[in-house]
Amino acid sequence: MQLLTEELRAALPALYGQEGNKNPTVYAKFFTPDSNWTWFITEGGQEEDDYIFFCYVIGFEEEWGYSALSELESVRGPLNLPIERDLNFKPGPFEEVLRRYRKERGEQA
């Protein structure tokens, strides 16, 4: 599956484009189908030889950070499945997206 489509590339604000916004727009959701890792993508940009995303990552911890497209494309979960882009994801403000995510998982929002 292609993580970075032309449509997503065109929609994403440049890196630091939403800096200071306490409730930035999330444009895409990536996830591992065979583990509990999720990336909520808010910004992106080409940096030297790679495309870099700024995102909220839910994995061992929950934190904001940067992820390289090449790294995301190379990661495999415990069943050797690649990261996927959620084709049904609806972009929205971070707080709303996180609330939706937790509700879908049966977690307290």
Secondary structure, 3 states (H helix, E strand, C coil): CCCCCHHHHHHCCCCCCCCCCCCCEECEEEECCCCCCEEEEEEEEEECCEEEEEEEEECCCEEEEEEEHHHHHHCECCCCCECEECCCCCCEEHHHHHHHHHHHCCCCC
